[in-house]
């Protein structure tokens, strides 16, 4: 998901999305560890990047709230 799309979503939706993506990443990691060939190896990288983007946005929102901006 693109950064500009993530900016449009609210905090509760971002948190839900983060949990879903973490579960999806866990599923992909278990497939890799068992030796099952992945359908789309690039998907793991994309999920990790999206998780990082969401965490960055959540951190930014938290600092804005704490800073009083």
PAVO-328795 format. One record per residue: residue number from 0; residue in three letters; z, y, x of N, C-alpha, C, O in turn. Coordinates in steps of 0.05 Angstrom, whole numbers, plus 5000, padded with zeros to 4 digits. Layout:
N
<drenke><seq>NUM</seq><type>ala</type><n_z>Z</n_z><n_y>Y</n_y><n_x>X</n_x><ca_z>Z</ca_z><ca_y>Y</ca_y><ca_x>X</ca_x><c_z>Z</c_z><c_y>Y</c_y><c_x>X</c_x><o_z>Z</o_z><o_y>Y</o_y><o_x>X</o_x></drenke>
...
***
This chain:
69
<drenke><seq>0</seq><type>unk</type><n_z>5000</n_z><n_y>4977</n_y><n_x>5017</n_x><ca_z>5000</ca_z><ca_y>5000</ca_y><ca_x>5000</ca_x><c_z>5000</c_z><c_y>5025</c_y><c_x>5018</c_x><o_z>5013</o_z><o_y>5025</o_y><o_x>5039</o_x></drenke>
<drenke><seq>1</seq><type>unk</type><n_z>4986</n_z><n_y>5045</n_y><n_x>5009</n_x><ca_z>4983</ca_z><ca_y>5069</ca_y><ca_x>5025</ca_x><c_z>5008</c_z><c_y>5087</c_y><c_x>5023</c_x><o_z>5022</o_z><o_y>5086</o_y><o_x>5003</o_x></drenke>
<drenke><seq>2</seq><type>unk</type><n_z>5013</n_z><n_y>5102</n_y><n_x>5044</n_x><ca_z>5036</ca_z><ca_y>5120</ca_y><ca_x>5044</ca_x><c_z>5035</c_z><c_y>5140</c_y><c_x>5022</c_x><o_z>5056</o_z><o_y>5146</o_y><o_x>5010</o_x></drenke>
<drenke><seq>3</seq><type>unk</type><n_z>5012</n_z><n_y>5151</n_y><n_x>5015</n_x><ca_z>5010</ca_z><ca_y>5171</ca_y><ca_x>4994</ca_x><c_z>5017</c_z><c_y>5158</c_y><c_x>4967</c_x><o_z>5028</o_z><o_y>5172</o_y><o_x>4949</o_x></drenke>
<drenke><seq>4</seq><type>unk</type><n_z>5011</n_z><n_y>5133</n_y><n_x>4963</n_x><ca_z>5017</ca_z><ca_y>5119</ca_y><ca_x>4938</ca_x><c_z>5047</c_z><c_y>5115</c_y><c_x>4936</c_x><o_z>5059</o_z><o_y>5117</o_y><o_x>4915</o_x></drenke>
<drenke><seq>5</seq><type>unk</type><n_z>5060</n_z><n_y>5108</n_y><n_x>4959</n_x><ca_z>5088</ca_z><ca_y>5103</ca_y><ca_x>4959</ca_x><c_z>5104</c_z><c_y>5129</c_y><c_x>4954</c_x><o_z>5125</o_z><o_y>5128</o_y><o_x>4941</o_x></drenke>
<drenke><seq>6</seq><type>unk</type><n_z>5094</n_z><n_y>5151</n_y><n_x>4963</n_x><ca_z>5107</ca_z><ca_y>5177</ca_y><ca_x>4959</ca_x><c_z>5109</c_z><c_y>5184</c_y><c_x>4930</c_x><o_z>5127</o_z><o_y>5199</o_y><o_x>4921</o_x></drenke>
<drenke><seq>7</seq><type>unk</type><n_z>5090</n_z><n_y>5175</n_y><n_x>4914</n_x><ca_z>5090</ca_z><ca_y>5181</ca_y><ca_x>4885</ca_x><c_z>5110</c_z><c_y>5165</c_y><c_x>4869</c_x><o_z>5116</o_z><o_y>5173</o_y><o_x>4846</o_x></drenke>
<drenke><seq>8</seq><type>unk</type><n_z>5120</n_z><n_y>5143</n_y><n_x>4880</n_x><ca_z>5139</ca_z><ca_y>5126</ca_y><ca_x>4865</ca_x><c_z>5167</c_z><c_y>5136</c_y><c_x>4869</c_x><o_z>5173</o_z><o_y>5149</o_y><o_x>4889</o_x></drenke>
<drenke><seq>9</seq><type>unk</type><n_z>5184</n_z><n_y>5130</n_y><n_x>4850</n_x><ca_z>5212</ca_z><ca_y>5139</ca_y><ca_x>4852</ca_x><c_z>5229</c_z><c_y>5119</c_y><c_x>4868</c_x><o_z>5219</o_z><o_y>5097</o_y><o_x>4875</o_x></drenke>
<drenke><seq>10</seq><type>unk</type><n_z>5253</n_z><n_y>5126</n_y><n_x>4873</n_x><ca_z>5270</ca_z><ca_y>5110</ca_y><ca_x>4891</ca_x><c_z>5276</c_z><c_y>5083</c_y><c_x>4880</c_x><o_z>5276</o_z><o_y>5063</o_y><o_x>4895</o_x></drenke>
<drenke><seq>11</seq><type>unk</type><n_z>5282</n_z><n_y>5080</n_y><n_x>4854</n_x><ca_z>5288</ca_z><ca_y>5054</ca_y><ca_x>4843</ca_x><c_z>5265</c_z><c_y>5035</c_y><c_x>4845</c_x><o_z>5268</o_z><o_y>5011</o_y><o_x>4850</o_x></drenke>
<drenke><seq>12</seq><type>unk</type><n_z>5241</n_z><n_y>5045</n_y><n_x>4840</n_x><ca_z>5217</ca_z><ca_y>5028</ca_y><ca_x>4842</ca_x><c_z>5212</c_z><c_y>5020</c_y><c_x>4871</c_x><o_z>5204</o_z><o_y>4998</o_y><o_x>4877</o_x></drenke>
<drenke><seq>13</seq><type>unk</type><n_z>5218</n_z><n_y>5038</n_y><n_x>4890</n_x><ca_z>5215</ca_z><ca_y>5032</ca_y><ca_x>4918</ca_x><c_z>5234</c_z><c_y>5009</c_y><c_x>4926</c_x><o_z>5227</o_z><o_y>4991</o_y><o_x>4941</o_x></drenke>
<drenke><seq>14</seq><type>unk</type><n_z>5259</n_z><n_y>5011</n_y><n_x>4916</n_x><ca_z>5278</ca_z><ca_y>4990</ca_y><ca_x>4923</ca_x><c_z>5270</c_z><c_y>4963</c_y><c_x>4911</c_x><o_z>5273</o_z><o_y>4943</o_y><o_x>4925</o_x></drenke>
<drenke><seq>15</seq><type>unk</type><n_z>5260</n_z><n_y>4963</n_y><n_x>4887</n_x><ca_z>5250</ca_z><ca_y>4938</ca_y><ca_x>4875</ca_x><c_z>5227</c_z><c_y>4927</c_y><c_x>4891</c_x><o_z>5226</o_z><o_y>4903</o_y><o_x>4897</o_x></drenke>
<drenke><seq>16</seq><type>unk</type><n_z>5208</n_z><n_y>4944</n_y><n_x>4898</n_x><ca_z>5185</ca_z><ca_y>4936</ca_y><ca_x>4913</ca_x><c_z>5193</c_z><c_y>4925</c_y><c_x>4941</c_x><o_z>5182</o_z><o_y>4906</o_y><o_x>4950</o_x></drenke>
<drenke><seq>17</seq><type>unk</type><n_z>5214</n_z><n_y>4937</n_y><n_x>4953</n_x><ca_z>5223</ca_z><ca_y>4928</ca_y><ca_x>4979</ca_x><c_z>5235</c_z><c_y>4900</c_y><c_x>4977</c_x><o_z>5229</o_z><o_y>4883</o_y><o_x>4994</o_x></drenke>
<drenke><seq>18</seq><type>unk</type><n_z>5250</n_z><n_y>4894</n_y><n_x>4956</n_x><ca_z>5261</ca_z><ca_y>4867</ca_y><ca_x>4952</ca_x><c_z>5239</c_z><c_y>4847</c_y><c_x>4948</c_x><o_z>5240</o_z><o_y>4825</o_y><o_x>4959</o_x></drenke>
<drenke><seq>19</seq><type>unk</type><n_z>5219</n_z><n_y>4854</n_y><n_x>4932</n_x><ca_z>5197</ca_z><ca_y>4835</ca_y><ca_x>4926</ca_x><c_z>5181</c_z><c_y>4829</c_y><c_x>4952</c_x><o_z>5174</o_z><o_y>4807</o_y><o_x>4957</o_x></drenke>
<drenke><seq>20</seq><type>unk</type><n_z>5177</n_z><n_y>4850</n_y><n_x>4968</n_x><ca_z>5162</ca_z><ca_y>4846</ca_y><ca_x>4993</ca_x><c_z>5177</c_z><c_y>4830</c_y><c_x>5013</c_x><o_z>5166</o_z><o_y>4814</o_y><o_x>5028</o_x></drenke>
<drenke><seq>21</seq><type>unk</type><n_z>5204</n_z><n_y>4833</n_y><n_x>5013</n_x><ca_z>5220</ca_z><ca_y>4817</ca_y><ca_x>5031</ca_x><c_z>5219</c_z><c_y>4788</c_y><c_x>5024</c_x><o_z>5217</o_z><o_y>4770</o_y><o_x>5041</o_x></drenke>
<drenke><seq>22</seq><type>unk</type><n_z>5219</n_z><n_y>4782</n_y><n_x>4997</n_x><ca_z>5217</ca_z><ca_y>4754</ca_y><ca_x>4988</ca_x><c_z>5189</c_z><c_y>4743</c_y><c_x>4995</c_x><o_z>5187</o_z><o_y>4720</o_y><o_x>5004</o_x></drenke>
<drenke><seq>23</seq><type>unk</type><n_z>5169</n_z><n_y>4759</n_y><n_x>4992</n_x><ca_z>5142</ca_z><ca_y>4751</ca_y><ca_x>4999</ca_x><c_z>5139</c_z><c_y>4745</c_y><c_x>5029</c_x><o_z>5127</o_z><o_y>4725</o_y><o_x>5037</o_x></drenke>
<drenke><seq>24</seq><type>unk</type><n_z>5151</n_z><n_y>4762</n_y><n_x>5045</n_x><ca_z>5150</ca_z><ca_y>4758</ca_y><ca_x>5074</ca_x><c_z>5166</c_z><c_y>4733</c_y><c_x>5082</c_x><o_z>5157</o_z><o_y>4718</o_y><o_x>5100</o_x></drenke>
<drenke><seq>25</seq><type>unk</type><n_z>5188</n_z><n_y>4727</n_y><n_x>5069</n_x><ca_z>5203</ca_z><ca_y>4703</ca_y><ca_x>5074</ca_x><c_z>5186</c_z><c_y>4678</c_y><c_x>5067</c_x><o_z>5187</o_z><o_y>4658</o_y><o_x>5082</o_x></drenke>
<drenke><seq>26</seq><type>unk</type><n_z>5171</n_z><n_y>4680</n_y><n_x>5046</n_x><ca_z>5154</ca_z><ca_y>4658</ca_y><ca_x>5038</ca_x><c_z>5133</c_z><c_y>4653</c_y><c_x>5059</c_x><o_z>5128</o_z><o_y>4630</o_y><o_x>5067</o_x></drenke>
<drenke><seq>27</seq><type>unk</type><n_z>5120</n_z><n_y>4675</n_y><n_x>5068</n_x><ca_z>5100</ca_z><ca_y>4672</ca_y><ca_x>5089</ca_x><c_z>5111</c_z><c_y>4661</c_y><c_x>5115</c_x><o_z>5099</o_z><o_y>4644</o_y><o_x>5128</o_x></drenke>
<drenke><seq>28</seq><type>unk</type><n_z>5135</n_z><n_y>4670</n_y><n_x>5122</n_x><ca_z>5148</ca_z><ca_y>4661</ca_y><ca_x>5147</ca_x><c_z>5155</c_z><c_y>4631</c_y><c_x>5145</c_x><o_z>5153</o_z><o_y>4617</o_y><o_x>5165</o_x></drenke>
<drenke><seq>29</seq><type>unk</type><n_z>5163</n_z><n_y>4622</n_y><n_x>5122</n_x><ca_z>5169</ca_z><ca_y>4594</ca_y><ca_x>5119</ca_x><c_z>5144</c_z><c_y>4577</c_y><c_x>5120</c_x><o_z>5144</o_z><o_y>4555</o_y><o_x>5131</o_x></drenke>
<drenke><seq>30</seq><type>unk</type><n_z>5122</n_z><n_y>4587</n_y><n_x>5110</n_x><ca_z>5096</ca_z><ca_y>4573</ca_y><ca_x>5112</ca_x><c_z>5088</c_z><c_y>4570</c_y><c_x>5142</c_x><o_z>5079</o_z><o_y>4549</o_y><o_x>5150</o_x></drenke>
<drenke><seq>31</seq><type>unk</type><n_z>5092</n_z><n_y>4591</n_y><n_x>5157</n_x><ca_z>5084</ca_z><ca_y>4591</ca_y><ca_x>5185</ca_x><c_z>5102</c_z><c_y>4572</c_y><c_x>5200</c_x><o_z>5092</o_z><o_y>4557</o_y><o_x>5217</o_x></drenke>
<drenke><seq>32</seq><type>unk</type><n_z>5128</n_z><n_y>4571</n_y><n_x>5194</n_x><ca_z>5146</ca_z><ca_y>4554</ca_y><ca_x>5209</ca_x><c_z>5142</c_z><c_y>4525</c_y><c_x>5203</c_x><o_z>5148</o_z><o_y>4508</o_y><o_x>5219</o_x></drenke>
<drenke><seq>33</seq><type>unk</type><n_z>5132</n_z><n_y>4518</n_y><n_x>5179</n_x><ca_z>5127</ca_z><ca_y>4490</ca_y><ca_x>5172</ca_x><c_z>5100</c_z><c_y>4481</c_y><c_x>5182</c_x><o_z>5094</o_z><o_y>4458</o_y><o_x>5181</o_x></drenke>
<drenke><seq>34</seq><type>unk</type><n_z>5084</n_z><n_y>4500</n_y><n_x>5191</n_x><ca_z>5057</ca_z><ca_y>4493</ca_y><ca_x>5201</ca_x><c_z>5035</c_z><c_y>4493</c_y><c_x>5181</c_x><o_z>5013</o_z><o_y>4485</o_y><o_x>5186</o_x></drenke>
<drenke><seq>35</seq><type>unk</type><n_z>5041</n_z><n_y>4503</n_y><n_x>5157</n_x><ca_z>5021</ca_z><ca_y>4505</ca_y><ca_x>5136</ca_x><c_z>5001</c_z><c_y>4527</c_y><c_x>5143</c_x><o_z>5010</o_z><o_y>4549</o_y><o_x>5149</o_x></drenke>
<drenke><seq>36</seq><type>unk</type><n_z>4975</n_z><n_y>4522</n_y><n_x>5143</n_x><ca_z>4957</ca_z><ca_y>4543</ca_y><ca_x>5149</ca_x><c_z>4958</c_z><c_y>4566</c_y><c_x>5128</c_x><o_z>4958</o_z><o_y>4560</o_y><o_x>5104</o_x></drenke>
<drenke><seq>37</seq><type>unk</type><n_z>4958</n_z><n_y>4590</n_y><n_x>5138</n_x><ca_z>4960</ca_z><ca_y>4613</ca_y><ca_x>5120</ca_x><c_z>4933</c_z><c_y>4619</c_y><c_x>5108</c_x><o_z>4912</o_z><o_y>4617</o_y><o_x>5121</o_x></drenke>
<drenke><seq>38</seq><type>unk</type><n_z>4933</n_z><n_y>4626</n_y><n_x>5082</n_x><ca_z>4908</ca_z><ca_y>4634</ca_y><ca_x>5069</ca_x><c_z>4897</c_z><c_y>4659</c_y><c_x>5080</c_x><o_z>4872</o_z><o_y>4662</o_y><o_x>5084</o_x></drenke>
<drenke><seq>39</seq><type>unk</type><n_z>4914</n_z><n_y>4678</n_y><n_x>5086</n_x><ca_z>4906</ca_z><ca_y>4704</ca_y><ca_x>5096</ca_x><c_z>4926</c_z><c_y>4713</c_y><c_x>5117</c_x><o_z>4946</o_z><o_y>4725</o_y><o_x>5110</o_x></drenke>
<drenke><seq>40</seq><type>unk</type><n_z>4920</n_z><n_y>4708</n_y><n_x>5143</n_x><ca_z>4940</ca_z><ca_y>4715</ca_y><ca_x>5163</ca_x><c_z>4945</c_z><c_y>4745</c_y><c_x>5166</c_x><o_z>4966</o_z><o_y>4753</o_y><o_x>5175</o_x></drenke>
<drenke><seq>41</seq><type>unk</type><n_z>4926</n_z><n_y>4762</n_y><n_x>5158</n_x><ca_z>4930</ca_z><ca_y>4791</ca_y><ca_x>5159</ca_x><c_z>4949</c_z><c_y>4801</c_y><c_x>5138</c_x><o_z>4959</o_z><o_y>4823</o_y><o_x>5140</o_x></drenke>
<drenke><seq>42</seq><type>unk</type><n_z>4955</n_z><n_y>4785</n_y><n_x>5118</n_x><ca_z>4973</ca_z><ca_y>4793</ca_y><ca_x>5097</ca_x><c_z>5001</c_z><c_y>4796</c_y><c_x>5107</c_x><o_z>5016</o_z><o_y>4814</o_y><o_x>5098</o_x></drenke>
<drenke><seq>43</seq><type>unk</type><n_z>5010</n_z><n_y>4780</n_y><n_x>5126</n_x><ca_z>5037</ca_z><ca_y>4782</ca_y><ca_x>5138</ca_x><c_z>5040</c_z><c_y>4809</c_y><c_x>5151</c_x><o_z>5060</o_z><o_y>4822</o_y><o_x>5147</o_x></drenke>
<drenke><seq>44</seq><type>unk</type><n_z>5021</n_z><n_y>4817</n_y><n_x>5166</n_x><ca_z>5022</ca_z><ca_y>4843</ca_y><ca_x>5180</ca_x><c_z>5023</c_z><c_y>4866</c_y><c_x>5159</c_x><o_z>5038</o_z><o_y>4885</o_y><o_x>5163</o_x></drenke>
<drenke><seq>45</seq><type>unk</type><n_z>5007</n_z><n_y>4864</n_y><n_x>5139</n_x><ca_z>5006</ca_z><ca_y>4885</ca_y><ca_x>5118</ca_x><c_z>5032</c_z><c_y>4887</c_y><c_x>5104</c_x><o_z>5042</o_z><o_y>4909</o_y><o_x>5098</o_x></drenke>
<drenke><seq>46</seq><type>unk</type><n_z>5045</n_z><n_y>4864</n_y><n_x>5098</n_x><ca_z>5071</ca_z><ca_y>4864</ca_y><ca_x>5084</ca_x><c_z>5092</c_z><c_y>4877</c_y><c_x>5102</c_x><o_z>5108</o_z><o_y>4893</o_y><o_x>5093</o_x></drenke>
<drenke><seq>47</seq><type>unk</type><n_z>5092</n_z><n_y>4870</n_y><n_x>5128</n_x><ca_z>5111</ca_z><ca_y>4882</ca_y><ca_x>5146</ca_x><c_z>5107</c_z><c_y>4912</c_y><c_x>5148</c_x><o_z>5127</o_z><o_y>4927</o_y><o_x>5149</o_x></drenke>
<drenke><seq>48</seq><type>unk</type><n_z>5083</n_z><n_y>4921</n_y><n_x>5149</n_x><ca_z>5078</ca_z><ca_y>4950</ca_y><ca_x>5150</ca_x><c_z>5087</c_z><c_y>4964</c_y><c_x>5125</c_x><o_z>5098</o_z><o_y>4986</o_y><o_x>5126</o_x></drenke>
<drenke><seq>49</seq><type>unk</type><n_z>5082</n_z><n_y>4952</n_y><n_x>5102</n_x><ca_z>5090</ca_z><ca_y>4964</ca_y><ca_x>5077</ca_x><c_z>5121</c_z><c_y>4965</c_y><c_x>5075</c_x><o_z>5132</o_z><o_y>4985</o_y><o_x>5066</o_x></drenke>
<drenke><seq>50</seq><type>unk</type><n_z>5134</n_z><n_y>4944</n_y><n_x>5084</n_x><ca_z>5164</ca_z><ca_y>4945</ca_y><ca_x>5085</ca_x><c_z>5173</c_z><c_y>4968</c_y><c_x>5102</c_x><o_z>5192</o_z><o_y>4982</o_y><o_x>5095</o_x></drenke>
<drenke><seq>51</seq><type>unk</type><n_z>5161</n_z><n_y>4971</n_y><n_x>5125</n_x><ca_z>5169</ca_z><ca_y>4993</ca_y><ca_x>5143</ca_x><c_z>5164</c_z><c_y>5020</c_y><c_x>5131</c_x><o_z>5181</o_z><o_y>5038</o_y><o_x>5134</o_x></drenke>
<drenke><seq>52</seq><type>unk</type><n_z>5142</n_z><n_y>5023</n_y><n_x>5117</n_x><ca_z>5136</ca_z><ca_y>5049</ca_y><ca_x>5103</ca_x><c_z>5157</c_z><c_y>5055</c_y><c_x>5082</c_x><o_z>5167</o_z><o_y>5077</o_y><o_x>5079</o_x></drenke>
<drenke><seq>53</seq><type>unk</type><n_z>5164</n_z><n_y>5034</n_y><n_x>5066</n_x><ca_z>5184</ca_z><ca_y>5038</ca_y><ca_x>5045</ca_x><c_z>5211</c_z><c_y>5045</c_y><c_x>5057</c_x><o_z>5225</o_z><o_y>5064</o_y><o_x>5047</o_x></drenke>
<drenke><seq>54</seq><type>unk</type><n_z>5219</n_z><n_y>5031</n_y><n_x>5078</n_x><ca_z>5245</ca_z><ca_y>5037</ca_y><ca_x>5091</ca_x><c_z>5246</c_z><c_y>5065</c_y><c_x>5102</c_x><o_z>5266</o_z><o_y>5079</o_y><o_x>5100</o_x></drenke>
<drenke><seq>55</seq><type>unk</type><n_z>5223</n_z><n_y>5074</n_y><n_x>5113</n_x><ca_z>5222</ca_z><ca_y>5101</ca_y><ca_x>5124</ca_x><c_z>5225</c_z><c_y>5122</c_y><c_x>5102</c_x><o_z>5239</o_z><o_y>5142</o_y><o_x>5105</o_x></drenke>
<drenke><seq>56</seq><type>unk</type><n_z>5211</n_z><n_y>5117</n_y><n_x>5079</n_x><ca_z>5213</ca_z><ca_y>5136</ca_y><ca_x>5057</ca_x><c_z>5242</c_z><c_y>5137</c_y><c_x>5045</c_x><o_z>5252</o_z><o_y>5158</o_y><o_x>5039</o_x></drenke>
<drenke><seq>57</seq><type>unk</type><n_z>5254</n_z><n_y>5114</n_y><n_x>5042</n_x><ca_z>5281</ca_z><ca_y>5113</ca_y><ca_x>5032</ca_x><c_z>5300</c_z><c_y>5127</c_y><c_x>5050</c_x><o_z>5318</o_z><o_y>5141</o_y><o_x>5041</o_x></drenke>
<drenke><seq>58</seq><type>unk</type><n_z>5297</n_z><n_y>5123</n_y><n_x>5076</n_x><ca_z>5314</ca_z><ca_y>5137</ca_y><ca_x>5096</ca_x><c_z>5310</c_z><c_y>5168</c_y><c_x>5094</c_x><o_z>5329</o_z><o_y>5183</o_y><o_x>5096</o_x></drenke>
<drenke><seq>59</seq><type>unk</type><n_z>5285</n_z><n_y>5176</n_y><n_x>5090</n_x><ca_z>5279</ca_z><ca_y>5204</ca_y><ca_x>5088</ca_x><c_z>5292</c_z><c_y>5216</c_y><c_x>5063</c_x><o_z>5303</o_z><o_y>5238</o_y><o_x>5064</o_x></drenke>
<drenke><seq>60</seq><type>unk</type><n_z>5291</n_z><n_y>5201</n_y><n_x>5041</n_x><ca_z>5303</ca_z><ca_y>5211</ca_y><ca_x>5016</ca_x><c_z>5333</c_z><c_y>5213</c_y><c_x>5019</c_x><o_z>5346</o_z><o_y>5232</o_y><o_x>5009</o_x></drenke>
<drenke><seq>61</seq><type>unk</type><n_z>5346</n_z><n_y>5193</n_y><n_x>5033</n_x><ca_z>5375</ca_z><ca_y>5194</ca_y><ca_x>5037</ca_x><c_z>5383</c_z><c_y>5217</c_y><c_x>5054</c_x><o_z>5403</o_z><o_y>5230</o_y><o_x>5048</o_x></drenke>
<drenke><seq>62</seq><type>unk</type><n_z>5368</n_z><n_y>5223</n_y><n_x>5075</n_x><ca_z>5376</ca_z><ca_y>5246</ca_y><ca_x>5092</ca_x><c_z>5372</c_z><c_y>5272</c_y><c_x>5077</c_x><o_z>5387</o_z><o_y>5291</o_y><o_x>5082</o_x></drenke>
<drenke><seq>63</seq><type>unk</type><n_z>5352</n_z><n_y>5274</n_y><n_x>5060</n_x><ca_z>5348</ca_z><ca_y>5298</ca_y><ca_x>5044</ca_x><c_z>5372</c_z><c_y>5303</c_y><c_x>5025</c_x><o_z>5381</o_z><o_y>5325</o_y><o_x>5021</o_x></drenke>
<drenke><seq>64</seq><type>unk</type><n_z>5381</n_z><n_y>5281</n_y><n_x>5013</n_x><ca_z>5403</ca_z><ca_y>5283</ca_y><ca_x>4994</ca_x><c_z>5429</c_z><c_y>5291</c_y><c_x>5009</c_x><o_z>5444</o_z><o_y>5308</o_y><o_x>5000</o_x></drenke>
<drenke><seq>65</seq><type>unk</type><n_z>5434</n_z><n_y>5278</n_y><n_x>5032</n_x><ca_z>5458</ca_z><ca_y>5284</ca_y><ca_x>5047</ca_x><c_z>5457</c_z><c_y>5312</c_y><c_x>5060</c_x><o_z>5478</o_z><o_y>5325</o_y><o_x>5063</o_x></drenke>
<drenke><seq>66</seq><type>unk</type><n_z>5433</n_z><n_y>5320</n_y><n_x>5067</n_x><ca_z>5430</ca_z><ca_y>5347</ca_y><ca_x>5080</ca_x><c_z>5431</c_z><c_y>5369</c_y><c_x>5060</c_x><o_z>5433</o_z><o_y>5393</o_y><o_x>5068</o_x></drenke>
<drenke><seq>67</seq><type>unk</type><n_z>5429</n_z><n_y>5363</n_y><n_x>5035</n_x><ca_z>5429</ca_z><ca_y>5383</ca_y><ca_x>5014</ca_x><c_z>5403</c_z><c_y>5398</c_y><c_x>5011</c_x><o_z>5403</o_z><o_y>5420</o_y><o_x>4999</o_x></drenke>
<drenke><seq>68</seq><type>unk</type><n_z>5382</n_z><n_y>5387</n_y><n_x>5020</n_x><ca_z>5356</ca_z><ca_y>5400</ca_y><ca_x>5019</ca_x><c_z>5342</c_z><c_y>5394</c_y><c_x>4992</c_x><o_z>5320</o_z><o_y>5404</o_y><o_x>4987</o_x></drenke>
***
